[in-house]
Amino acid sequence: AARLAKEGDEAMIALWNEFGSHVGSLIKSIILAYDPEAIVIGGGMSCASELYEDAIRTSLQNFYYPESVKKLQLSFTENPDVAIFGAASLCCM
């Protein structure tokens, strides 16, 4: 799907935009629960971030707490082992 979207397939571009909207909704829930300063998206999702990052940011524009969105750093990592690092950090707590 990512390859097709990068090649200009309109249906796949729309799919990625919808995905970004859903991720934006998820991030809103995370902000409500934790009010984090940063969220790092990694693994397979980060490989195609250019296809849905704008949709995430658009989704966040209508959030009830704009100050929380302003301070939020949204990052994408290209490290394929980021999930392993997260799991390892839980073991060392």
HTML snippet that shows the backbone in 3Dmol.js (N, CA, C, O; Angstrom):
<script src="https://3Dmol.org/build/3Dmol-min.js"></script>
<div id="view" style="width:600px;height:400px;position:relative"></div>
<script>
const pdb = `
ATOM      1  N   ALA A   1       0.818  -1.193   0.000  1.00  0.00           N
ATOM      2  CA  ALA A   1       0.000   0.000   0.000  1.00  0.00           C
ATOM      3  C   ALA A   1       0.864   1.260   0.000  1.00  0.00           C
ATOM      4  O   ALA A   1       0.543   2.224  -0.696  1.00  0.00           O
ATOM      5  N   ALA A   2       1.940   1.269   0.759  1.00  0.00           N
ATOM      6  CA  ALA A   2       2.802   2.453   0.817  1.00  0.00           C
ATOM      7  C   ALA A   2       3.450   2.709  -0.544  1.00  0.00           C
ATOM      8  O   ALA A   2       3.520   3.850  -1.001  1.00  0.00           O
ATOM      9  N   ARG A   3       3.913   1.663  -1.172  1.00  0.00           N
ATOM     10  CA  ARG A   3       4.558   1.823  -2.478  1.00  0.00           C
ATOM     11  C   ARG A   3       3.576   2.422  -3.479  1.00  0.00           C
ATOM     12  O   ARG A   3       3.921   3.339  -4.224  1.00  0.00           O
ATOM     13  N   LEU A   4       2.354   1.901  -3.493  1.00  0.00           N
ATOM     14  CA  LEU A   4       1.340   2.402  -4.420  1.00  0.00           C
ATOM     15  C   LEU A   4       1.015   3.868  -4.140  1.00  0.00           C
ATOM     16  O   LEU A   4       0.869   4.663  -5.068  1.00  0.00           O
ATOM     17  N   ALA A   5       0.903   4.223  -2.869  1.00  0.00           N
ATOM     18  CA  ALA A   5       0.629   5.617  -2.514  1.00  0.00           C
ATOM     19  C   ALA A   5       1.769   6.522  -2.954  1.00  0.00           C
ATOM     20  O   ALA A   5       1.539   7.619  -3.465  1.00  0.00           O
ATOM     21  N   LYS A   6       2.991   6.062  -2.754  1.00  0.00           N
ATOM     22  CA  LYS A   6       4.149   6.861  -3.174  1.00  0.00           C
ATOM     23  C   LYS A   6       4.213   7.011  -4.690  1.00  0.00           C
ATOM     24  O   LYS A   6       4.786   7.971  -5.206  1.00  0.00           O
ATOM     25  N   GLU A   7       3.617   6.047  -5.398  1.00  0.00           N
ATOM     26  CA  GLU A   7       3.569   6.116  -6.869  1.00  0.00           C
ATOM     27  C   GLU A   7       2.388   6.934  -7.361  1.00  0.00           C
ATOM     28  O   GLU A   7       2.235   7.129  -8.566  1.00  0.00           O
ATOM     29  N   GLY A   8       1.537   7.423  -6.439  1.00  0.00           N
ATOM     30  CA  GLY A   8       0.452   8.308  -6.818  1.00  0.00           C
ATOM     31  C   GLY A   8      -0.923   7.687  -6.897  1.00  0.00           C
ATOM     32  O   GLY A   8      -1.854   8.335  -7.376  1.00  0.00           O
ATOM     33  N   ASP A   9      -1.086   6.463  -6.450  1.00  0.00           N
ATOM     34  CA  ASP A   9      -2.394   5.803  -6.472  1.00  0.00           C
ATOM     35  C   ASP A   9      -3.341   6.549  -5.525  1.00  0.00           C
ATOM     36  O   ASP A   9      -3.132   6.561  -4.312  1.00  0.00           O
ATOM     37  N   GLU A  10      -4.383   7.171  -6.089  1.00  0.00           N
ATOM     38  CA  GLU A  10      -5.295   8.008  -5.313  1.00  0.00           C
ATOM     39  C   GLU A  10      -6.017   7.236  -4.207  1.00  0.00           C
ATOM     40  O   GLU A  10      -6.205   7.760  -3.109  1.00  0.00           O
ATOM     41  N   ALA A  11      -6.418   6.010  -4.486  1.00  0.00           N
ATOM     42  CA  ALA A  11      -7.118   5.210  -3.468  1.00  0.00           C
ATOM     43  C   ALA A  11      -6.197   4.911  -2.289  1.00  0.00           C
ATOM     44  O   ALA A  11      -6.633   4.943  -1.138  1.00  0.00           O
ATOM     45  N   MET A  12      -4.946   4.624  -2.564  1.00  0.00           N
ATOM     46  CA  MET A  12      -4.000   4.332  -1.483  1.00  0.00           C
ATOM     47  C   MET A  12      -3.641   5.599  -0.710  1.00  0.00           C
ATOM     48  O   MET A  12      -3.444   5.553   0.504  1.00  0.00           O
ATOM     49  N   ILE A  13      -3.557   6.712  -1.401  1.00  0.00           N
ATOM     50  CA  ILE A  13      -3.301   7.986  -0.714  1.00  0.00           C
ATOM     51  C   ILE A  13      -4.453   8.294   0.248  1.00  0.00           C
ATOM     52  O   ILE A  13      -4.227   8.720   1.381  1.00  0.00           O
ATOM     53  N   ALA A  14      -5.691   8.076  -0.213  1.00  0.00           N
ATOM     54  CA  ALA A  14      -6.864   8.293   0.642  1.00  0.00           C
ATOM     55  C   ALA A  14      -6.838   7.348   1.842  1.00  0.00           C
ATOM     56  O   ALA A  14      -7.195   7.739   2.953  1.00  0.00           O
ATOM     57  N   LEU A  15      -6.415   6.108   1.615  1.00  0.00           N
ATOM     58  CA  LEU A  15      -6.332   5.132   2.697  1.00  0.00           C
ATOM     59  C   LEU A  15      -5.335   5.588   3.759  1.00  0.00           C
ATOM     60  O   LEU A  15      -5.624   5.514   4.953  1.00  0.00           O
ATOM     61  N   TRP A  16      -4.168   6.058   3.332  1.00  0.00           N
ATOM     62  CA  TRP A  16      -3.167   6.528   4.285  1.00  0.00           C
ATOM     63  C   TRP A  16      -3.646   7.771   5.034  1.00  0.00           C
ATOM     64  O   TRP A  16      -3.354   7.937   6.218  1.00  0.00           O
ATOM     65  N   ASN A  17      -4.388   8.649   4.337  1.00  0.00           N
ATOM     66  CA  ASN A  17      -4.935   9.828   5.015  1.00  0.00           C
ATOM     67  C   ASN A  17      -5.947   9.427   6.080  1.00  0.00           C
ATOM     68  O   ASN A  17      -5.975  10.007   7.166  1.00  0.00           O
ATOM     69  N   GLU A  18      -6.765   8.452   5.773  1.00  0.00           N
ATOM     70  CA  GLU A  18      -7.721   7.958   6.768  1.00  0.00           C
ATOM     71  C   GLU A  18      -6.988   7.327   7.949  1.00  0.00           C
ATOM     72  O   GLU A  18      -7.362   7.532   9.104  1.00  0.00           O
ATOM     73  N   PHE A  19      -5.946   6.562   7.651  1.00  0.00           N
ATOM     74  CA  PHE A  19      -5.128   5.957   8.704  1.00  0.00           C
ATOM     75  C   PHE A  19      -4.552   7.052   9.610  1.00  0.00           C
ATOM     76  O   PHE A  19      -4.601   6.937  10.835  1.00  0.00           O
ATOM     77  N   GLY A  20      -4.015   8.097   9.012  1.00  0.00           N
ATOM     78  CA  GLY A  20      -3.452   9.202   9.790  1.00  0.00           C
ATOM     79  C   GLY A  20      -4.481   9.867  10.674  1.00  0.00           C
ATOM     80  O   GLY A  20      -4.175  10.283  11.792  1.00  0.00           O
ATOM     81  N   SER A  21      -5.698   9.969  10.177  1.00  0.00           N
ATOM     82  CA  SER A  21      -6.788  10.524  10.980  1.00  0.00           C
ATOM     83  C   SER A  21      -7.063   9.661  12.201  1.00  0.00           C
ATOM     84  O   SER A  21      -7.274  10.174  13.300  1.00  0.00           O
ATOM     85  N   HIS A  22      -7.059   8.350  12.005  1.00  0.00           N
ATOM     86  CA  HIS A  22      -7.289   7.431  13.127  1.00  0.00           C
ATOM     87  C   HIS A  22      -6.133   7.484  14.128  1.00  0.00           C
ATOM     88  O   HIS A  22      -6.357   7.443  15.338  1.00  0.00           O
ATOM     89  N   VAL A  23      -4.914   7.572  13.633  1.00  0.00           N
ATOM     90  CA  VAL A  23      -3.764   7.693  14.542  1.00  0.00           C
ATOM     91  C   VAL A  23      -3.868   9.011  15.317  1.00  0.00           C
ATOM     92  O   VAL A  23      -3.549   9.065  16.505  1.00  0.00           O
ATOM     93  N   GLY A  24      -4.311  10.060  14.643  1.00  0.00           N
ATOM     94  CA  GLY A  24      -4.524  11.341  15.325  1.00  0.00           C
ATOM     95  C   GLY A  24      -5.529  11.214  16.454  1.00  0.00           C
ATOM     96  O   GLY A  24      -5.339  11.800  17.520  1.00  0.00           O
ATOM     97  N   SER A  25      -6.604  10.451  16.233  1.00  0.00           N
ATOM     98  CA  SER A  25      -7.591  10.216  17.293  1.00  0.00           C
ATOM     99  C   SER A  25      -6.980   9.445  18.455  1.00  0.00           C
ATOM    100  O   SER A  25      -7.268   9.731  19.617  1.00  0.00           O
ATOM    101  N   LEU A  26      -6.145   8.477  18.143  1.00  0.00           N
ATOM    102  CA  LEU A  26      -5.445   7.728  19.182  1.00  0.00           C
ATOM    103  C   LEU A  26      -4.534   8.654  19.996  1.00  0.00           C
ATOM    104  O   LEU A  26      -4.482   8.568  21.223  1.00  0.00           O
ATOM    105  N   ILE A  27      -3.832   9.525  19.306  1.00  0.00           N
ATOM    106  CA  ILE A  27      -2.935  10.451  19.997  1.00  0.00           C
ATOM    107  C   ILE A  27      -3.729  11.394  20.901  1.00  0.00           C
ATOM    108  O   ILE A  27      -3.268  11.741  21.989  1.00  0.00           O
ATOM    109  N   LYS A  28      -4.905  11.807  20.465  1.00  0.00           N
ATOM    110  CA  LYS A  28      -5.762  12.642  21.321  1.00  0.00           C
ATOM    111  C   LYS A  28      -6.092  11.906  22.623  1.00  0.00           C
ATOM    112  O   LYS A  28      -6.065  12.498  23.702  1.00  0.00           O
ATOM    113  N   SER A  29      -6.398  10.629  22.514  1.00  0.00           N
ATOM    114  CA  SER A  29      -6.700   9.839  23.721  1.00  0.00           C
ATOM    115  C   SER A  29      -5.485   9.755  24.634  1.00  0.00           C
ATOM    116  O   SER A  29      -5.609   9.847  25.855  1.00  0.00           O
ATOM    117  N   ILE A  30      -4.326   9.583  24.043  1.00  0.00           N
ATOM    118  CA  ILE A  30      -3.085   9.527  24.834  1.00  0.00           C
ATOM    119  C   ILE A  30      -2.852  10.861  25.537  1.00  0.00           C
ATOM    120  O   ILE A  30      -2.458  10.891  26.702  1.00  0.00           O
ATOM    121  N   ILE A  31      -3.095  11.964  24.829  1.00  0.00           N
ATOM    122  CA  ILE A  31      -2.915  13.286  25.436  1.00  0.00           C
ATOM    123  C   ILE A  31      -3.888  13.464  26.604  1.00  0.00           C
ATOM    124  O   ILE A  31      -3.509  13.979  27.656  1.00  0.00           O
ATOM    125  N   LEU A  32      -5.125  13.043  26.421  1.00  0.00           N
ATOM    126  CA  LEU A  32      -6.103  13.166  27.506  1.00  0.00           C
ATOM    127  C   LEU A  32      -5.694  12.368  28.738  1.00  0.00           C
ATOM    128  O   LEU A  32      -5.876  12.818  29.869  1.00  0.00           O
ATOM    129  N   ALA A  33      -5.143  11.188  28.510  1.00  0.00           N
ATOM    130  CA  ALA A  33      -4.789  10.321  29.634  1.00  0.00           C
ATOM    131  C   ALA A  33      -3.469  10.707  30.297  1.00  0.00           C
ATOM    132  O   ALA A  33      -3.338  10.632  31.519  1.00  0.00           O
ATOM    133  N   TYR A  34      -2.493  11.120  29.490  1.00  0.00           N
ATOM    134  CA  TYR A  34      -1.138  11.296  30.030  1.00  0.00           C
ATOM    135  C   TYR A  34      -0.533  12.680  29.833  1.00  0.00           C
ATOM    136  O   TYR A  34       0.410  13.037  30.539  1.00  0.00           O
ATOM    137  N   ASP A  35      -1.046  13.462  28.900  1.00  0.00           N
ATOM    138  CA  ASP A  35      -0.485  14.772  28.554  1.00  0.00           C
ATOM    139  C   ASP A  35       1.038  14.703  28.367  1.00  0.00           C
ATOM    140  O   ASP A  35       1.779  15.414  29.047  1.00  0.00           O
ATOM    141  N   PRO A  36       1.506  13.843  27.441  1.00  0.00           N
ATOM    142  CA  PRO A  36       2.946  13.676  27.263  1.00  0.00           C
ATOM    143  C   PRO A  36       3.579  14.875  26.554  1.00  0.00           C
ATOM    144  O   PRO A  36       2.907  15.650  25.874  1.00  0.00           O
ATOM    145  N   GLU A  37       4.878  14.995  26.736  1.00  0.00           N
ATOM    146  CA  GLU A  37       5.621  16.029  26.018  1.00  0.00           C
ATOM    147  C   GLU A  37       6.057  15.534  24.648  1.00  0.00           C
ATOM    148  O   GLU A  37       6.301  16.330  23.740  1.00  0.00           O
ATOM    149  N   ALA A  38       6.155  14.199  24.500  1.00  0.00           N
ATOM    150  CA  ALA A  38       6.600  13.636  23.225  1.00  0.00           C
ATOM    151  C   ALA A  38       5.946  12.271  23.002  1.00  0.00           C
ATOM    152  O   ALA A  38       5.675  11.522  23.940  1.00  0.00           O
ATOM    153  N   ILE A  39       5.708  11.986  21.744  1.00  0.00           N
ATOM    154  CA  ILE A  39       5.267  10.662  21.323  1.00  0.00           C
ATOM    155  C   ILE A  39       6.157  10.268  20.166  1.00  0.00           C
ATOM    156  O   ILE A  39       6.319  11.022  19.206  1.00  0.00           O
ATOM    157  N   VAL A  40       6.739   9.076  20.264  1.00  0.00           N
ATOM    158  CA  VAL A  40       7.613   8.562  19.213  1.00  0.00           C
ATOM    159  C   VAL A  40       6.916   7.368  18.575  1.00  0.00           C
ATOM    160  O   VAL A  40       6.569   6.397  19.247  1.00  0.00           O
ATOM    161  N   ILE A  41       6.722   7.460  17.282  1.00  0.00           N
ATOM    162  CA  ILE A  41       6.117   6.367  16.522  1.00  0.00           C
ATOM    163  C   ILE A  41       7.237   5.640  15.810  1.00  0.00           C
ATOM    164  O   ILE A  41       8.046   6.250  15.110  1.00  0.00           O
ATOM    165  N   GLY A  42       7.277   4.325  15.998  1.00  0.00           N
ATOM    166  CA  GLY A  42       8.372   3.563  15.411  1.00  0.00           C
ATOM    167  C   GLY A  42       7.900   2.306  14.743  1.00  0.00           C
ATOM    168  O   GLY A  42       6.708   2.097  14.516  1.00  0.00           O
ATOM    169  N   GLY A  43       8.861   1.479  14.435  1.00  0.00           N
ATOM    170  CA  GLY A  43       8.571   0.205  13.793  1.00  0.00           C
ATOM    171  C   GLY A  43       8.099   0.394  12.366  1.00  0.00           C
ATOM    172  O   GLY A  43       8.486   1.345  11.688  1.00  0.00           O
ATOM    173  N   GLY A  44       7.263  -0.520  11.922  1.00  0.00           N
ATOM    174  CA  GLY A  44       6.776  -0.487  10.549  1.00  0.00           C
ATOM    175  C   GLY A  44       5.977   0.763  10.221  1.00  0.00           C
ATOM    176  O   GLY A  44       5.954   1.211   9.075  1.00  0.00           O
ATOM    177  N   MET A  45       5.318   1.325  11.235  1.00  0.00           N
ATOM    178  CA  MET A  45       4.510   2.525  10.999  1.00  0.00           C
ATOM    179  C   MET A  45       5.363   3.718  10.611  1.00  0.00           C
ATOM    180  O   MET A  45       4.898   4.591   9.878  1.00  0.00           O
ATOM    181  N   SER A  46       6.571   3.776  11.073  1.00  0.00           N
ATOM    182  CA  SER A  46       7.390   4.954  10.810  1.00  0.00           C
ATOM    183  C   SER A  46       7.961   4.962   9.399  1.00  0.00           C
ATOM    184  O   SER A  46       8.373   6.011   8.904  1.00  0.00           O
ATOM    185  N   CYS A  47       7.989   3.815   8.756  1.00  0.00           N
ATOM    186  CA  CYS A  47       8.578   3.727   7.412  1.00  0.00           C
ATOM    187  C   CYS A  47       7.792   4.513   6.367  1.00  0.00           C
ATOM    188  O   CYS A  47       8.344   4.904   5.339  1.00  0.00           O
ATOM    189  N   ALA A  48       6.518   4.744   6.623  1.00  0.00           N
ATOM    190  CA  ALA A  48       5.675   5.454   5.660  1.00  0.00           C
ATOM    191  C   ALA A  48       5.107   6.733   6.269  1.00  0.00           C
ATOM    192  O   ALA A  48       4.048   7.202   5.853  1.00  0.00           O
ATOM    193  N   SER A  49       5.790   7.284   7.230  1.00  0.00           N
ATOM    194  CA  SER A  49       5.253   8.434   7.966  1.00  0.00           C
ATOM    195  C   SER A  49       4.917   9.617   7.067  1.00  0.00           C
ATOM    196  O   SER A  49       3.998  10.378   7.368  1.00  0.00           O
ATOM    197  N   GLU A  50       5.635   9.779   5.986  1.00  0.00           N
ATOM    198  CA  GLU A  50       5.364  10.914   5.094  1.00  0.00           C
ATOM    199  C   GLU A  50       3.986  10.802   4.434  1.00  0.00           C
ATOM    200  O   GLU A  50       3.470  11.783   3.899  1.00  0.00           O
ATOM    201  N   LEU A  51       3.400   9.613   4.475  1.00  0.00           N
ATOM    202  CA  LEU A  51       2.088   9.405   3.856  1.00  0.00           C
ATOM    203  C   LEU A  51       0.933   9.758   4.783  1.00  0.00           C
ATOM    204  O   LEU A  51      -0.185   9.957   4.307  1.00  0.00           O
ATOM    205  N   TYR A  52       1.166   9.842   6.085  1.00  0.00           N
ATOM    206  CA  TYR A  52       0.063  10.089   7.002  1.00  0.00           C
ATOM    207  C   TYR A  52       0.343  11.125   8.091  1.00  0.00           C
ATOM    208  O   TYR A  52      -0.549  11.445   8.876  1.00  0.00           O
ATOM    209  N   GLU A  53       1.544  11.642   8.150  1.00  0.00           N
ATOM    210  CA  GLU A  53       1.864  12.612   9.206  1.00  0.00           C
ATOM    211  C   GLU A  53       1.006  13.869   9.104  1.00  0.00           C
ATOM    212  O   GLU A  53       0.551  14.382  10.126  1.00  0.00           O
ATOM    213  N   ASP A  54       0.777  14.372   7.902  1.00  0.00           N
ATOM    214  CA  ASP A  54      -0.051  15.566   7.742  1.00  0.00           C
ATOM    215  C   ASP A  54      -1.476  15.318   8.243  1.00  0.00           C
ATOM    216  O   ASP A  54      -2.082  16.198   8.855  1.00  0.00           O
ATOM    217  N   ALA A  55      -2.007  14.125   7.986  1.00  0.00           N
ATOM    218  CA  ALA A  55      -3.362  13.788   8.442  1.00  0.00           C
ATOM    219  C   ALA A  55      -3.416  13.735   9.965  1.00  0.00           C
ATOM    220  O   ALA A  55      -4.417  14.127  10.565  1.00  0.00           O
ATOM    221  N   ILE A  56      -2.349  13.255  10.588  1.00  0.00           N
ATOM    222  CA  ILE A  56      -2.293  13.254  12.063  1.00  0.00           C
ATOM    223  C   ILE A  56      -2.358  14.686  12.572  1.00  0.00           C
ATOM    224  O   ILE A  56      -3.160  15.015  13.446  1.00  0.00           O
ATOM    225  N   ARG A  57      -1.510  15.522  12.016  1.00  0.00           N
ATOM    226  CA  ARG A  57      -1.435  16.905  12.499  1.00  0.00           C
ATOM    227  C   ARG A  57      -2.748  17.657  12.246  1.00  0.00           C
ATOM    228  O   ARG A  57      -3.160  18.481  13.063  1.00  0.00           O
ATOM    229  N   THR A  58      -3.398  17.376  11.123  1.00  0.00           N
ATOM    230  CA  THR A  58      -4.700  17.984  10.847  1.00  0.00           C
ATOM    231  C   THR A  58      -5.728  17.527  11.873  1.00  0.00           C
ATOM    232  O   THR A  58      -6.530  18.330  12.350  1.00  0.00           O
ATOM    233  N   SER A  59      -5.707  16.258  12.209  1.00  0.00           N
ATOM    234  CA  SER A  59      -6.629  15.706  13.204  1.00  0.00           C
ATOM    235  C   SER A  59      -6.440  16.371  14.569  1.00  0.00           C
ATOM    236  O   SER A  59      -7.407  16.577  15.303  1.00  0.00           O
ATOM    237  N   LEU A  60      -5.216  16.700  14.897  1.00  0.00           N
ATOM    238  CA  LEU A  60      -4.911  17.296  16.204  1.00  0.00           C
ATOM    239  C   LEU A  60      -5.311  18.764  16.293  1.00  0.00           C
ATOM    240  O   LEU A  60      -5.390  19.316  17.390  1.00  0.00           O
ATOM    241  N   GLN A  61      -5.561  19.397  15.158  1.00  0.00           N
ATOM    242  CA  GLN A  61      -5.873  20.832  15.169  1.00  0.00           C
ATOM    243  C   GLN A  61      -7.171  21.156  15.893  1.00  0.00           C
ATOM    244  O   GLN A  61      -7.322  22.259  16.418  1.00  0.00           O
ATOM    245  N   ASN A  62      -8.109  20.221  15.931  1.00  0.00           N
ATOM    246  CA  ASN A  62      -9.386  20.512  16.578  1.00  0.00           C
ATOM    247  C   ASN A  62      -9.489  19.880  17.971  1.00  0.00           C
ATOM    248  O   ASN A  62     -10.586  19.577  18.441  1.00  0.00           O
ATOM    249  N   PHE A  63      -8.356  19.688  18.616  1.00  0.00           N
ATOM    250  CA  PHE A  63      -8.336  19.091  19.949  1.00  0.00           C
ATOM    251  C   PHE A  63      -8.734  20.131  20.988  1.00  0.00           C
ATOM    252  O   PHE A  63      -8.443  21.317  20.837  1.00  0.00           O
ATOM    253  N   TYR A  64      -9.406  19.671  22.048  1.00  0.00           N
ATOM    254  CA  TYR A  64      -9.931  20.560  23.083  1.00  0.00           C
ATOM    255  C   TYR A  64      -8.857  21.308  23.865  1.00  0.00           C
ATOM    256  O   TYR A  64      -9.118  22.380  24.412  1.00  0.00           O
ATOM    257  N   TYR A  65      -7.657  20.752  23.919  1.00  0.00           N
ATOM    258  CA  TYR A  65      -6.589  21.352  24.702  1.00  0.00           C
ATOM    259  C   TYR A  65      -5.427  21.719  23.774  1.00  0.00           C
ATOM    260  O   TYR A  65      -4.446  20.980  23.685  1.00  0.00           O
ATOM    261  N   PRO A  66      -5.536  22.853  23.088  1.00  0.00           N
ATOM    262  CA  PRO A  66      -4.517  23.227  22.105  1.00  0.00           C
ATOM    263  C   PRO A  66      -3.123  23.416  22.701  1.00  0.00           C
ATOM    264  O   PRO A  66      -2.124  23.223  22.008  1.00  0.00           O
ATOM    265  N   GLU A  67      -3.048  23.789  23.965  1.00  0.00           N
ATOM    266  CA  GLU A  67      -1.728  23.966  24.589  1.00  0.00           C
ATOM    267  C   GLU A  67      -1.003  22.626  24.709  1.00  0.00           C
ATOM    268  O   GLU A  67       0.218  22.563  24.565  1.00  0.00           O
ATOM    269  N   SER A  68      -1.745  21.569  24.968  1.00  0.00           N
ATOM    270  CA  SER A  68      -1.132  20.237  25.031  1.00  0.00           C
ATOM    271  C   SER A  68      -0.604  19.819  23.670  1.00  0.00           C
ATOM    272  O   SER A  68       0.451  19.192  23.574  1.00  0.00           O
ATOM    273  N   VAL A  69      -1.331  20.164  22.621  1.00  0.00           N
ATOM    274  CA  VAL A  69      -0.884  19.830  21.262  1.00  0.00           C
ATOM    275  C   VAL A  69       0.341  20.649  20.893  1.00  0.00           C
ATOM    276  O   VAL A  69       1.264  20.134  20.263  1.00  0.00           O
ATOM    277  N   LYS A  70       0.359  21.930  21.282  1.00  0.00           N
ATOM    278  CA  LYS A  70       1.494  22.802  20.965  1.00  0.00           C
ATOM    279  C   LYS A  70       2.789  22.269  21.557  1.00  0.00           C
ATOM    280  O   LYS A  70       3.835  22.305  20.908  1.00  0.00           O
ATOM    281  N   LYS A  71       2.719  21.775  22.785  1.00  0.00           N
ATOM    282  CA  LYS A  71       3.943  21.324  23.454  1.00  0.00           C
ATOM    283  C   LYS A  71       4.366  19.912  23.022  1.00  0.00           C
ATOM    284  O   LYS A  71       5.502  19.503  23.263  1.00  0.00           O
ATOM    285  N   LEU A  72       3.451  19.173  22.386  1.00  0.00           N
ATOM    286  CA  LEU A  72       3.729  17.790  22.003  1.00  0.00           C
ATOM    287  C   LEU A  72       4.734  17.713  20.867  1.00  0.00           C
ATOM    288  O   LEU A  72       4.566  18.349  19.827  1.00  0.00           O
ATOM    289  N   GLN A  73       5.769  16.937  21.075  1.00  0.00           N
ATOM    290  CA  GLN A  73       6.719  16.637  20.005  1.00  0.00           C
ATOM    291  C   GLN A  73       6.353  15.279  19.441  1.00  0.00           C
ATOM    292  O   GLN A  73       6.426  14.266  20.136  1.00  0.00           O
ATOM    293  N   LEU A  74       5.957  15.263  18.177  1.00  0.00           N
ATOM    294  CA  LEU A  74       5.621  14.019  17.489  1.00  0.00           C
ATOM    295  C   LEU A  74       6.799  13.654  16.610  1.00  0.00           C
ATOM    296  O   LEU A  74       7.172  14.405  15.709  1.00  0.00           O
ATOM    297  N   SER A  75       7.384  12.498  16.877  1.00  0.00           N
ATOM    298  CA  SER A  75       8.567  12.062  16.144  1.00  0.00           C
ATOM    299  C   SER A  75       8.362  10.667  15.579  1.00  0.00           C
ATOM    300  O   SER A  75       7.556   9.881  16.078  1.00  0.00           O
ATOM    301  N   PHE A  76       9.102  10.387  14.543  1.00  0.00           N
ATOM    302  CA  PHE A  76       9.095   9.074  13.911  1.00  0.00           C
ATOM    303  C   PHE A  76      10.522   8.564  13.904  1.00  0.00           C
ATOM    304  O   PHE A  76      11.442   9.271  13.492  1.00  0.00           O
ATOM    305  N   THR A  77      10.702   7.341  14.360  1.00  0.00           N
ATOM    306  CA  THR A  77      12.038   6.767  14.378  1.00  0.00           C
ATOM    307  C   THR A  77      12.179   5.767  13.241  1.00  0.00           C
ATOM    308  O   THR A  77      11.224   5.081  12.876  1.00  0.00           O
ATOM    309  N   GLU A  78      13.358   5.698  12.701  1.00  0.00           N
ATOM    310  CA  GLU A  78      13.626   4.733  11.632  1.00  0.00           C
ATOM    311  C   GLU A  78      14.298   3.474  12.161  1.00  0.00           C
ATOM    312  O   GLU A  78      14.645   2.574  11.396  1.00  0.00           O
ATOM    313  N   ASN A  79      14.477   3.419  13.476  1.00  0.00           N
ATOM    314  CA  ASN A  79      15.102   2.245  14.079  1.00  0.00           C
ATOM    315  C   ASN A  79      14.099   1.094  14.093  1.00  0.00           C
ATOM    316  O   ASN A  79      13.063   1.193  14.751  1.00  0.00           O
ATOM    317  N   PRO A  80      14.384   0.014  13.386  1.00  0.00           N
ATOM    318  CA  PRO A  80      13.431  -1.101  13.333  1.00  0.00           C
ATOM    319  C   PRO A  80      13.299  -1.866  14.651  1.00  0.00           C
ATOM    320  O   PRO A  80      12.375  -2.664  14.811  1.00  0.00           O
ATOM    321  N   ASP A  81      14.200  -1.635  15.583  1.00  0.00           N
ATOM    322  CA  ASP A  81      14.192  -2.366  16.851  1.00  0.00           C
ATOM    323  C   ASP A  81      13.593  -1.558  18.002  1.00  0.00           C
ATOM    324  O   ASP A  81      13.777  -1.917  19.165  1.00  0.00           O
ATOM    325  N   VAL A  82      12.892  -0.492  17.702  1.00  0.00           N
ATOM    326  CA  VAL A  82      12.402   0.385  18.754  1.00  0.00           C
ATOM    327  C   VAL A  82      11.448  -0.344  19.695  1.00  0.00           C
ATOM    328  O   VAL A  82      11.447  -0.055  20.891  1.00  0.00           O
ATOM    329  N   ALA A  83      10.646  -1.266  19.208  1.00  0.00           N
ATOM    330  CA  ALA A  83       9.727  -2.014  20.078  1.00  0.00           C
ATOM    331  C   ALA A  83      10.499  -2.871  21.068  1.00  0.00           C
ATOM    332  O   ALA A  83      10.084  -3.029  22.217  1.00  0.00           O
ATOM    333  N   ILE A  84      11.609  -3.417  20.629  1.00  0.00           N
ATOM    334  CA  ILE A  84      12.439  -4.236  21.513  1.00  0.00           C
ATOM    335  C   ILE A  84      13.024  -3.374  22.630  1.00  0.00           C
ATOM    336  O   ILE A  84      13.089  -3.803  23.782  1.00  0.00           O
ATOM    337  N   PHE A  85      13.451  -2.153  22.283  1.00  0.00           N
ATOM    338  CA  PHE A  85      13.995  -1.260  23.303  1.00  0.00           C
ATOM    339  C   PHE A  85      12.926  -0.895  24.325  1.00  0.00           C
ATOM    340  O   PHE A  85      13.204  -0.829  25.522  1.00  0.00           O
ATOM    341  N   GLY A  86      11.702  -0.656  23.855  1.00  0.00           N
ATOM    342  CA  GLY A  86      10.614  -0.343  24.777  1.00  0.00           C
ATOM    343  C   GLY A  86      10.318  -1.489  25.711  1.00  0.00           C
ATOM    344  O   GLY A  86      10.124  -1.287  26.910  1.00  0.00           O
ATOM    345  N   ALA A  87      10.282  -2.702  25.164  1.00  0.00           N
ATOM    346  CA  ALA A  87      10.041  -3.878  25.997  1.00  0.00           C
ATOM    347  C   ALA A  87      11.177  -4.093  26.987  1.00  0.00           C
ATOM    348  O   ALA A  87      10.937  -4.450  28.140  1.00  0.00           O
ATOM    349  N   ALA A  88      12.411  -3.876  26.544  1.00  0.00           N
ATOM    350  CA  ALA A  88      13.554  -4.047  27.424  1.00  0.00           C
ATOM    351  C   ALA A  88      13.527  -3.029  28.573  1.00  0.00           C
ATOM    352  O   ALA A  88      13.920  -3.339  29.697  1.00  0.00           O
ATOM    353  N   SER A  89      13.068  -1.841  28.281  1.00  0.00           N
ATOM    354  CA  SER A  89      13.022  -0.817  29.346  1.00  0.00           C
ATOM    355  C   SER A  89      12.027  -1.207  30.433  1.00  0.00           C
ATOM    356  O   SER A  89      12.219  -0.856  31.598  1.00  0.00           O
ATOM    357  N   LEU A  90      10.968  -1.926  30.071  1.00  0.00           N
ATOM    358  CA  LEU A  90      10.004  -2.391  31.070  1.00  0.00           C
ATOM    359  C   LEU A  90      10.600  -3.459  31.974  1.00  0.00           C
ATOM    360  O   LEU A  90      10.234  -3.562  33.145  1.00  0.00           O
ATOM    361  N   CYS A  91      11.512  -4.248  31.438  1.00  0.00           N
ATOM    362  CA  CYS A  91      12.146  -5.313  32.228  1.00  0.00           C
ATOM    363  C   CYS A  91      13.115  -4.751  33.256  1.00  0.00           C
ATOM    364  O   CYS A  91      13.386  -5.393  34.270  1.00  0.00           O
ATOM    365  N   CYS A  92      13.626  -3.589  33.009  1.00  0.00           N
ATOM    366  CA  CYS A  92      14.648  -3.011  33.877  1.00  0.00           C
ATOM    367  C   CYS A  92      14.074  -2.066  34.917  1.00  0.00           C
ATOM    368  O   CYS A  92      14.830  -1.406  35.631  1.00  0.00           O
ATOM    369  N   MET A  93      12.785  -1.987  35.016  1.00  0.00           N
ATOM    370  CA  MET A  93      12.162  -1.050  35.949  1.00  0.00           C
ATOM    371  C   MET A  93      12.221  -1.579  37.366  1.00  0.00           C
ATOM    372  O   MET A  93      11.743  -0.923  38.291  1.00  0.00           O
TER     373      MET A  93
END
`;
const viewer = $3Dmol.createViewer("view");
viewer.addModel(pdb, "pdb");
viewer.setStyle({}, {cartoon: {color: "spectrum"}});
viewer.zoomTo();
viewer.render();
</script>
